[in-house]
Amino acid sequence: MNSLNLRNLLLTGSAIVLMLFIMAFPTYLFVEVFQNKGATVFLLVIFAIGSSIYGYCIRQDNFMTTILKLSLFTSTYLLMLATLINYEYFFSISEKFLLLISALYFASMPLFFRNPFIRILTLTVALTIFNVVMTLYFPEIGMNTILILNLVTLVILGLSNYAIRYYTLLIALSLCLFLWSLWQSFGFHYIDVSLTTPTIIYILLGLSFIPHLLFQWKNQNIQYNICYLIGTISILILTYFLPISTIAGILLITISFYLQARTLHVIGILLFISSLFMYYYNLDSTLSTKGIILIITGIIILIMRYTIRYFGKIPHEH
């Protein structure tokens, strides 16, 4: 977590911007040879081997090595797509399959980078594409349920003993949930933002707390366990009245205090504020009803503040 600082963030952002300028001309050349099946296969093999060897051999990510790695892996990705498209008639490759391959490719990139921001970025892209793929392969499930599964995974992993080890994955899952809230804001109506919450959400959220409850119950004092149960029940009650993205923000803030993770705390606050604002803005109710909702929300925030401060006074182990 110490590497998630402003210096590395500026280095990563500058490297990505410069890489985009560097890749402009090679991308044009790739387009020229995309129709040549033999050329794309030959270049794909060269770039795949070269980027893999360079990624494993150069373990330190400074400014120049980050730019070179990003350029090599971007070129490999473009050539991979070109090769698959050129041979789609032989393998019956669909758009869903290309998206799945893309998700797997971006999910493998953190193996070649030590820069935490690059890992977070590639994992976020991989998870986002994978969520889209799941909705395409299983349209009966829906995006809302798939993103709920992301939230459940985040809760289980965030409350486990392996939370710090997989900290970049936690941030990537959090950013996916934040993108979910942005999709709601821009009017993607296939995501449920109504008051009616499916029963499956109660079941999934309830089950997500069970592993932590089983493993930590004997290691904590009675006061901590009672507060934990009250908090879990309160979140399940709030799930009926608030959109799931707002509940996700509350859970993120709680997990960030539990792990003392500033990045998760910032994402949780942004998710909570944006989702609650859009929910209040789109709520088809009178001003008096909206006022009551705001008052209740303020009371809940005060209760959360007291609870979080109470948790901070109780010693516990991660």
QUIDA-V204731 format. One record per backbone hydrogen bond with DSSP energy under -1.0 kcal/mol. CO is the residue of the C=O (numbers start at 0). NH is the residue of the N-H. E is the energy in kcal/mol with one decimal. If there is no record, write none. Layout:
BEGIN
co = <CO CO>
nh = <NH NH>
e = <E E>
END
This chain:
BEGIN
co = <0 2 4 5 6 7 8 9 10 11 12 13 14 15 16 17 18 22 23 24 25 26 27 28 32 35 36 37 38 39 40 41 42 43 44 45 46 47 48 49 50 51 52 53 56 61 62 63 64 65 66 67 68 69 70 71 72 73 74 75 76 77 78 79 80 81 82 84 86 87 93 94 95 96 97 98 99 100 101 102 103 107 108 114 115 116 117 118 119 120 121 122 123 124 125 126 127 128 129 130 131 132 133 137 137 141 142 143 144 145 146 147 148 149 150 151 152 153 154 161 163 165 166 167 168 169 170 171 172 173 174 175 176 177 178 179 180 181 182 183 186 187 197 198 199 200 201 202 203 208 209 210 211 212 220 221 222 223 224 225 226 227 228 229 230 231 232 233 234 236 237 242 243 244 245 246 247 248 249 250 251 252 253 254 255 255 260 261 262 263 264 265 266 267 268 269 270 271 272 273 274 275 276 277 282 285 286 287 288 289 290 291 292 293 294 295 296 297 298 299 300 301 302 303 304 305 306 307 310>
nh = <3 4 8 9 10 11 12 13 14 15 16 17 18 19 20 21 22 26 27 28 29 30 31 32 35 39 40 41 42 43 44 45 46 47 48 49 50 51 52 53 54 55 56 57 58 65 66 67 68 69 70 71 72 73 74 75 76 77 78 79 80 81 82 83 84 85 86 87 90 91 97 98 99 100 101 102 103 104 105 106 107 110 111 118 119 120 121 122 123 124 125 126 127 128 129 130 131 132 133 134 135 136 137 140 141 145 146 147 148 149 150 151 152 153 154 155 156 157 158 165 166 169 170 171 172 173 174 175 176 177 178 179 180 181 182 183 184 185 187 186 188 190 200 202 203 204 205 206 207 212 213 214 215 216 224 225 226 227 228 229 230 231 232 233 234 235 236 237 238 239 241 246 247 248 249 250 251 252 253 254 255 256 257 258 259 260 264 265 266 267 268 269 270 271 272 273 274 275 276 277 278 279 280 281 284 289 290 291 292 293 294 295 296 297 298 299 300 301 302 303 304 305 306 307 308 309 310 311 313>
e = <-1.4 -1.8 -1.8 -2.6 -2.3 -2.6 -2.7 -2.5 -2.3 -2.3 -2.3 -2.5 -2.2 -1.9 -1.5 -2.3 -2.5 -2.1 -1.4 -1.9 -2.5 -2.1 -1.4 -1.2 -1.2 -2.1 -2.0 -2.3 -2.8 -2.4 -2.3 -1.9 -2.9 -2.7 -2.2 -2.7 -2.9 -1.9 -2.6 -2.5 -2.4 -2.0 -2.5 -2.5 -1.0 -2.1 -1.8 -2.5 -2.7 -2.6 -2.3 -2.5 -2.7 -2.2 -2.4 -2.3 -2.0 -2.4 -2.4 -2.3 -2.3 -2.3 -2.5 -2.4 -2.5 -2.3 -1.4 -1.3 -1.6 -1.3 -1.9 -2.2 -2.1 -2.6 -2.2 -2.5 -2.3 -2.3 -2.6 -1.9 -1.3 -1.5 -2.2 -2.0 -2.5 -2.4 -2.7 -2.5 -2.4 -2.3 -2.5 -2.8 -2.5 -2.6 -2.4 -2.3 -1.8 -2.5 -2.4 -1.7 -1.6 -2.7 -2.4 -1.5 -1.0 -1.6 -2.5 -1.5 -1.8 -1.4 -1.9 -2.6 -2.6 -2.3 -2.3 -2.6 -2.6 -2.8 -1.8 -1.8 -1.2 -1.8 -2.1 -2.3 -2.5 -2.2 -2.5 -1.9 -1.9 -2.0 -2.5 -1.9 -1.7 -1.8 -2.5 -1.8 -2.0 -1.8 -2.0 -1.6 -1.2 -1.4 -1.2 -2.0 -2.7 -2.7 -2.4 -2.6 -1.8 -2.1 -2.7 -2.1 -2.1 -1.3 -2.0 -2.4 -2.3 -2.3 -2.3 -2.5 -2.6 -2.3 -2.5 -2.5 -2.2 -2.0 -2.0 -2.7 -1.6 -1.2 -2.7 -1.7 -2.7 -1.7 -2.0 -2.6 -2.4 -2.4 -2.3 -2.8 -2.5 -1.8 -2.1 -2.6 -1.0 -2.2 -1.6 -2.3 -2.3 -2.6 -2.3 -2.4 -2.6 -2.7 -2.7 -2.4 -2.2 -2.2 -2.4 -2.3 -2.3 -2.4 -2.6 -2.3 -1.7 -2.2 -2.4 -2.2 -2.2 -2.3 -2.3 -2.6 -2.5 -2.5 -2.2 -2.4 -2.4 -2.2 -2.4 -2.6 -2.4 -2.3 -2.6 -3.0 -2.3 -2.1 -2.6 -2.0 -1.1>
END
